[in-house]
Amino acid sequence: MPTPLHALVLERLEASKGTWPAIAKETGVSKRTIEKIASREIEDPGVSHIEKLARYFEQQTVSGHAA
């Protein structure tokens, strides 16, 4: 079962599917890793990846750019 932060990242990745290349570029998390996290191929992704993605989505929300 994903942690709340992991669940939030999964939800936001699903909502922003077409922008994963840009997210990869901004976060430094490879597009392939993003794909694996979103598809749950990686069941327990590293904390650093989840934190980078969560920070990205938080910044998008704060700046008014819903990804």
PDB file as gemmi writes it, atoms N, CA and C in Angstrom:
CRYST1    1.000    1.000    1.000  90.00  90.00  90.00 P 1                      
ATOM      1  N   MET A   1       0.852  -1.188   0.000  1.00  0.00           N  
ATOM      2  CA  MET A   1       0.000   0.000   0.000  1.00  0.00           C  
ATOM      3  C   MET A   1       0.894   1.246   0.000  1.00  0.00           C  
ATOM      4  N   PRO A   2       0.688   2.145  -0.954  1.00  0.00           N  
ATOM      5  CA  PRO A   2       1.525   3.342  -1.035  1.00  0.00           C  
ATOM      6  C   PRO A   2       1.318   4.258   0.168  1.00  0.00           C  
ATOM      7  N   THR A   3       2.383   4.965   0.542  1.00  0.00           N  
ATOM      8  CA  THR A   3       2.262   5.992   1.576  1.00  0.00           C  
ATOM      9  C   THR A   3       1.433   7.141   1.007  1.00  0.00           C  
ATOM     10  N   PRO A   4       0.929   8.026   1.857  1.00  0.00           N  
ATOM     11  CA  PRO A   4       0.150   9.158   1.326  1.00  0.00           C  
ATOM     12  C   PRO A   4       0.908   9.983   0.281  1.00  0.00           C  
ATOM     13  N   LEU A   5       2.208  10.218   0.497  1.00  0.00           N  
ATOM     14  CA  LEU A   5       2.981  10.989  -0.476  1.00  0.00           C  
ATOM     15  C   LEU A   5       3.123  10.221  -1.783  1.00  0.00           C  
ATOM     16  N   HIS A   6       3.389   8.933  -1.682  1.00  0.00           N  
ATOM     17  CA  HIS A   6       3.491   8.084  -2.874  1.00  0.00           C  
ATOM     18  C   HIS A   6       2.157   8.074  -3.614  1.00  0.00           C  
ATOM     19  N   ALA A   7       1.064   7.935  -2.887  1.00  0.00           N  
ATOM     20  CA  ALA A   7      -0.271   7.934  -3.503  1.00  0.00           C  
ATOM     21  C   ALA A   7      -0.543   9.257  -4.213  1.00  0.00           C  
ATOM     22  N   LEU A   8      -0.140  10.356  -3.602  1.00  0.00           N  
ATOM     23  CA  LEU A   8      -0.322  11.672  -4.224  1.00  0.00           C  
ATOM     24  C   LEU A   8       0.465  11.753  -5.525  1.00  0.00           C  
ATOM     25  N   VAL A   9       1.713  11.288  -5.504  1.00  0.00           N  
ATOM     26  CA  VAL A   9       2.543  11.313  -6.713  1.00  0.00           C  
ATOM     27  C   VAL A   9       1.912  10.446  -7.800  1.00  0.00           C  
ATOM     28  N   LEU A  10       1.430   9.264  -7.439  1.00  0.00           N  
ATOM     29  CA  LEU A  10       0.768   8.400  -8.427  1.00  0.00           C  
ATOM     30  C   LEU A  10      -0.434   9.100  -9.049  1.00  0.00           C  
ATOM     31  N   GLU A  11      -1.229   9.756  -8.222  1.00  0.00           N  
ATOM     32  CA  GLU A  11      -2.421  10.474  -8.709  1.00  0.00           C  
ATOM     33  C   GLU A  11      -2.026  11.598  -9.661  1.00  0.00           C  
ATOM     34  N   ARG A  12      -1.018  12.367  -9.286  1.00  0.00           N  
ATOM     35  CA  ARG A  12      -0.591  13.493 -10.113  1.00  0.00           C  
ATOM     36  C   ARG A  12       0.074  13.026 -11.406  1.00  0.00           C  
ATOM     37  N   LEU A  13       0.815  11.919 -11.342  1.00  0.00           N  
ATOM     38  CA  LEU A  13       1.415  11.380 -12.569  1.00  0.00           C  
ATOM     39  C   LEU A  13       0.324  10.943 -13.542  1.00  0.00           C  
ATOM     40  N   GLU A  14      -0.691  10.302 -13.042  1.00  0.00           N  
ATOM     41  CA  GLU A  14      -1.788   9.856 -13.908  1.00  0.00           C  
ATOM     42  C   GLU A  14      -2.454  11.069 -14.579  1.00  0.00           C  
ATOM     43  N   ALA A  15      -2.647  12.127 -13.807  1.00  0.00           N  
ATOM     44  CA  ALA A  15      -3.307  13.328 -14.334  1.00  0.00           C  
ATOM     45  C   ALA A  15      -2.431  14.099 -15.326  1.00  0.00           C  
ATOM     46  N   SER A  16      -1.129  13.863 -15.279  1.00  0.00           N  
ATOM     47  CA  SER A  16      -0.220  14.634 -16.129  1.00  0.00           C  
ATOM     48  C   SER A  16       0.519  13.756 -17.136  1.00  0.00           C  
ATOM     49  N   LYS A  17      -0.091  12.679 -17.523  1.00  0.00           N  
ATOM     50  CA  LYS A  17       0.547  11.667 -18.369  1.00  0.00           C  
ATOM     51  C   LYS A  17       1.255  12.235 -19.604  1.00  0.00           C  
ATOM     52  N   GLY A  18       0.706  13.157 -20.288  1.00  0.00           N  
ATOM     53  CA  GLY A  18       1.300  13.687 -21.512  1.00  0.00           C  
ATOM     54  C   GLY A  18       2.507  14.587 -21.287  1.00  0.00           C  
ATOM     55  N   THR A  19       2.766  14.948 -20.047  1.00  0.00           N  
ATOM     56  CA  THR A  19       3.862  15.869 -19.757  1.00  0.00           C  
ATOM     57  C   THR A  19       5.044  15.200 -19.053  1.00  0.00           C  
ATOM     58  N   TRP A  20       5.087  13.883 -19.040  1.00  0.00           N  
ATOM     59  CA  TRP A  20       6.176  13.182 -18.347  1.00  0.00           C  
ATOM     60  C   TRP A  20       7.558  13.549 -18.843  1.00  0.00           C  
ATOM     61  N   PRO A  21       7.783  13.775 -20.148  1.00  0.00           N  
ATOM     62  CA  PRO A  21       9.129  14.190 -20.565  1.00  0.00           C  
ATOM     63  C   PRO A  21       9.557  15.507 -19.904  1.00  0.00           C  
ATOM     64  N   ALA A  22       8.646  16.449 -19.804  1.00  0.00           N  
ATOM     65  CA  ALA A  22       8.958  17.725 -19.155  1.00  0.00           C  
ATOM     66  C   ALA A  22       9.194  17.533 -17.658  1.00  0.00           C  
ATOM     67  N   ILE A  23       8.401  16.681 -17.046  1.00  0.00           N  
ATOM     68  CA  ILE A  23       8.572  16.397 -15.618  1.00  0.00           C  
ATOM     69  C   ILE A  23       9.933  15.749 -15.385  1.00  0.00           C  
ATOM     70  N   ALA A  24      10.310  14.827 -16.254  1.00  0.00           N  
ATOM     71  CA  ALA A  24      11.615  14.168 -16.147  1.00  0.00           C  
ATOM     72  C   ALA A  24      12.740  15.195 -16.222  1.00  0.00           C  
ATOM     73  N   LYS A  25      12.620  16.102 -17.172  1.00  0.00           N  
ATOM     74  CA  LYS A  25      13.650  17.129 -17.356  1.00  0.00           C  
ATOM     75  C   LYS A  25      13.750  18.037 -16.129  1.00  0.00           C  
ATOM     76  N   GLU A  26      12.613  18.440 -15.589  1.00  0.00           N  
ATOM     77  CA  GLU A  26      12.577  19.342 -14.433  1.00  0.00           C  
ATOM     78  C   GLU A  26      13.062  18.688 -13.149  1.00  0.00           C  
ATOM     79  N   THR A  27      12.764  17.411 -12.967  1.00  0.00           N  
ATOM     80  CA  THR A  27      13.055  16.747 -11.698  1.00  0.00           C  
ATOM     81  C   THR A  27      14.361  15.971 -11.685  1.00  0.00           C  
ATOM     82  N   GLY A  28      14.866  15.610 -12.855  1.00  0.00           N  
ATOM     83  CA  GLY A  28      16.045  14.764 -12.907  1.00  0.00           C  
ATOM     84  C   GLY A  28      15.729  13.285 -12.718  1.00  0.00           C  
ATOM     85  N   VAL A  29      14.439  12.956 -12.653  1.00  0.00           N  
ATOM     86  CA  VAL A  29      14.000  11.557 -12.585  1.00  0.00           C  
ATOM     87  C   VAL A  29      13.741  11.130 -14.022  1.00  0.00           C  
ATOM     88  N   SER A  30      14.358  10.056 -14.453  1.00  0.00           N  
ATOM     89  CA  SER A  30      14.228   9.667 -15.852  1.00  0.00           C  
ATOM     90  C   SER A  30      12.773   9.380 -16.237  1.00  0.00           C  
ATOM     91  N   LYS A  31      12.474   9.607 -17.499  1.00  0.00           N  
ATOM     92  CA  LYS A  31      11.117   9.336 -17.989  1.00  0.00           C  
ATOM     93  C   LYS A  31      10.759   7.877 -17.782  1.00  0.00           C  
ATOM     94  N   ARG A  32      11.708   6.994 -18.003  1.00  0.00           N  
ATOM     95  CA  ARG A  32      11.444   5.561 -17.820  1.00  0.00           C  
ATOM     96  C   ARG A  32      11.119   5.245 -16.356  1.00  0.00           C  
ATOM     97  N   THR A  33      11.821   5.880 -15.426  1.00  0.00           N  
ATOM     98  CA  THR A  33      11.514   5.674 -14.008  1.00  0.00           C  
ATOM     99  C   THR A  33      10.132   6.212 -13.684  1.00  0.00           C  
ATOM    100  N   ILE A  34       9.790   7.363 -14.239  1.00  0.00           N  
ATOM    101  CA  ILE A  34       8.447   7.925 -14.041  1.00  0.00           C  
ATOM    102  C   ILE A  34       7.401   6.953 -14.579  1.00  0.00           C  
ATOM    103  N   GLU A  35       7.649   6.400 -15.755  1.00  0.00           N  
ATOM    104  CA  GLU A  35       6.716   5.425 -16.332  1.00  0.00           C  
ATOM    105  C   GLU A  35       6.563   4.205 -15.423  1.00  0.00           C  
ATOM    106  N   LYS A  36       7.673   3.718 -14.892  1.00  0.00           N  
ATOM    107  CA  LYS A  36       7.630   2.543 -14.016  1.00  0.00           C  
ATOM    108  C   LYS A  36       6.901   2.833 -12.709  1.00  0.00           C  
ATOM    109  N   ILE A  37       7.112   4.032 -12.152  1.00  0.00           N  
ATOM    110  CA  ILE A  37       6.404   4.410 -10.927  1.00  0.00           C  
ATOM    111  C   ILE A  37       4.911   4.510 -11.211  1.00  0.00           C  
ATOM    112  N   ALA A  38       4.551   5.212 -12.287  1.00  0.00           N  
ATOM    113  CA  ALA A  38       3.139   5.425 -12.615  1.00  0.00           C  
ATOM    114  C   ALA A  38       2.403   4.117 -12.916  1.00  0.00           C  
ATOM    115  N   SER A  39       3.093   3.183 -13.555  1.00  0.00           N  
ATOM    116  CA  SER A  39       2.447   1.910 -13.899  1.00  0.00           C  
ATOM    117  C   SER A  39       2.519   0.900 -12.754  1.00  0.00           C  
ATOM    118  N   ARG A  40       3.159   1.350 -11.673  1.00  0.00           N  
ATOM    119  CA  ARG A  40       3.344   0.505 -10.480  1.00  0.00           C  
ATOM    120  C   ARG A  40       4.245  -0.698 -10.745  1.00  0.00           C  
ATOM    121  N   GLU A  41       5.044  -0.608 -11.807  1.00  0.00           N  
ATOM    122  CA  GLU A  41       6.054  -1.628 -12.086  1.00  0.00           C  
ATOM    123  C   GLU A  41       7.094  -1.620 -10.964  1.00  0.00           C  
ATOM    124  N   ILE A  42       7.384  -0.420 -10.459  1.00  0.00           N  
ATOM    125  CA  ILE A  42       8.202  -0.277  -9.256  1.00  0.00           C  
ATOM    126  C   ILE A  42       7.203  -0.091  -8.115  1.00  0.00           C  
ATOM    127  N   GLU A  43       7.023  -1.116  -7.314  1.00  0.00           N  
ATOM    128  CA  GLU A  43       6.027  -1.063  -6.242  1.00  0.00           C  
ATOM    129  C   GLU A  43       6.452  -0.158  -5.091  1.00  0.00           C  
ATOM    130  N   ASP A  44       7.762  -0.096  -4.841  1.00  0.00           N  
ATOM    131  CA  ASP A  44       8.265   0.674  -3.711  1.00  0.00           C  
ATOM    132  C   ASP A  44       9.422   1.551  -4.188  1.00  0.00           C  
ATOM    133  N   PRO A  45       9.087   2.648  -4.890  1.00  0.00           N  
ATOM    134  CA  PRO A  45      10.150   3.496  -5.435  1.00  0.00           C  
ATOM    135  C   PRO A  45      10.946   4.170  -4.322  1.00  0.00           C  
ATOM    136  N   GLY A  46      12.146   4.546  -4.662  1.00  0.00           N  
ATOM    137  CA  GLY A  46      13.002   5.214  -3.693  1.00  0.00           C  
ATOM    138  C   GLY A  46      12.413   6.537  -3.216  1.00  0.00           C  
ATOM    139  N   VAL A  47      12.703   6.828  -1.971  1.00  0.00           N  
ATOM    140  CA  VAL A  47      12.206   8.057  -1.361  1.00  0.00           C  
ATOM    141  C   VAL A  47      12.664   9.273  -2.152  1.00  0.00           C  
ATOM    142  N   SER A  48      13.900   9.264  -2.627  1.00  0.00           N  
ATOM    143  CA  SER A  48      14.408  10.434  -3.348  1.00  0.00           C  
ATOM    144  C   SER A  48      13.593  10.718  -4.598  1.00  0.00           C  
ATOM    145  N   HIS A  49      13.182   9.676  -5.322  1.00  0.00           N  
ATOM    146  CA  HIS A  49      12.361   9.888  -6.517  1.00  0.00           C  
ATOM    147  C   HIS A  49      10.992  10.451  -6.151  1.00  0.00           C  
ATOM    148  N   ILE A  50      10.360   9.864  -5.156  1.00  0.00           N  
ATOM    149  CA  ILE A  50       9.035  10.335  -4.739  1.00  0.00           C  
ATOM    150  C   ILE A  50       9.117  11.776  -4.236  1.00  0.00           C  
ATOM    151  N   GLU A  51      10.139  12.095  -3.463  1.00  0.00           N  
ATOM    152  CA  GLU A  51      10.278  13.460  -2.958  1.00  0.00           C  
ATOM    153  C   GLU A  51      10.504  14.463  -4.088  1.00  0.00           C  
ATOM    154  N   LYS A  52      11.337  14.116  -5.053  1.00  0.00           N  
ATOM    155  CA  LYS A  52      11.571  15.021  -6.190  1.00  0.00           C  
ATOM    156  C   LYS A  52      10.275  15.270  -6.962  1.00  0.00           C  
ATOM    157  N   LEU A  53       9.531  14.206  -7.201  1.00  0.00           N  
ATOM    158  CA  LEU A  53       8.275  14.343  -7.945  1.00  0.00           C  
ATOM    159  C   LEU A  53       7.241  15.117  -7.126  1.00  0.00           C  
ATOM    160  N   ALA A  54       7.166  14.846  -5.838  1.00  0.00           N  
ATOM    161  CA  ALA A  54       6.211  15.565  -4.979  1.00  0.00           C  
ATOM    162  C   ALA A  54       6.543  17.054  -4.941  1.00  0.00           C  
ATOM    163  N   ARG A  55       7.844  17.382  -4.825  1.00  0.00           N  
ATOM    164  CA  ARG A  55       8.249  18.797  -4.840  1.00  0.00           C  
ATOM    165  C   ARG A  55       7.860  19.464  -6.155  1.00  0.00           C  
ATOM    166  N   TYR A  56       8.063  18.752  -7.255  1.00  0.00           N  
ATOM    167  CA  TYR A  56       7.699  19.294  -8.564  1.00  0.00           C  
ATOM    168  C   TYR A  56       6.199  19.614  -8.597  1.00  0.00           C  
ATOM    169  N   PHE A  57       5.371  18.642  -8.198  1.00  0.00           N  
ATOM    170  CA  PHE A  57       3.927  18.863  -8.239  1.00  0.00           C  
ATOM    171  C   PHE A  57       3.491  19.949  -7.265  1.00  0.00           C  
ATOM    172  N   GLU A  58       4.163  20.034  -6.119  1.00  0.00           N  
ATOM    173  CA  GLU A  58       3.849  21.092  -5.159  1.00  0.00           C  
ATOM    174  C   GLU A  58       4.151  22.466  -5.762  1.00  0.00           C  
ATOM    175  N   GLN A  59       5.292  22.581  -6.437  1.00  0.00           N  
ATOM    176  CA  GLN A  59       5.660  23.842  -7.069  1.00  0.00           C  
ATOM    177  C   GLN A  59       4.673  24.209  -8.174  1.00  0.00           C  
ATOM    178  N   GLN A  60       4.206  23.212  -8.911  1.00  0.00           N  
ATOM    179  CA  GLN A  60       3.236  23.467  -9.982  1.00  0.00           C  
ATOM    180  C   GLN A  60       1.931  23.993  -9.390  1.00  0.00           C  
ATOM    181  N   THR A  61       1.523  23.438  -8.266  1.00  0.00           N  
ATOM    182  CA  THR A  61       0.292  23.883  -7.606  1.00  0.00           C  
ATOM    183  C   THR A  61       0.449  25.304  -7.094  1.00  0.00           C  
ATOM    184  N   VAL A  62       1.577  25.589  -6.465  1.00  0.00           N  
ATOM    185  CA  VAL A  62       1.832  26.913  -5.907  1.00  0.00           C  
ATOM    186  C   VAL A  62       1.884  27.964  -7.008  1.00  0.00           C  
ATOM    187  N   SER A  63       2.497  27.629  -8.141  1.00  0.00           N  
ATOM    188  CA  SER A  63       2.621  28.593  -9.226  1.00  0.00           C  
ATOM    189  C   SER A  63       1.372  28.656 -10.102  1.00  0.00           C  
ATOM    190  N   GLY A  64       0.383  27.807  -9.789  1.00  0.00           N  
ATOM    191  CA  GLY A  64      -0.859  27.844 -10.533  1.00  0.00           C  
ATOM    192  C   GLY A  64      -0.871  27.022 -11.810  1.00  0.00           C  
ATOM    193  N   HIS A  65       0.140  26.206 -12.003  1.00  0.00           N  
ATOM    194  CA  HIS A  65       0.233  25.353 -13.184  1.00  0.00           C  
ATOM    195  C   HIS A  65      -0.100  23.922 -12.777  1.00  0.00           C  
ATOM    196  N   ALA A  66      -1.323  23.546 -12.882  1.00  0.00           N  
ATOM    197  CA  ALA A  66      -1.698  22.160 -12.543  1.00  0.00           C  
ATOM    198  C   ALA A  66      -1.172  21.248 -13.616  1.00  0.00           C  
ATOM    199  N   ALA A  67      -0.342  20.317 -13.202  1.00  0.00           N  
ATOM    200  CA  ALA A  67       0.224  19.359 -14.166  1.00  0.00           C  
ATOM    201  C   ALA A  67      -0.651  18.139 -14.283  1.00  0.00           C  
TER     202      ALA A  67                                                      
END                                                                             
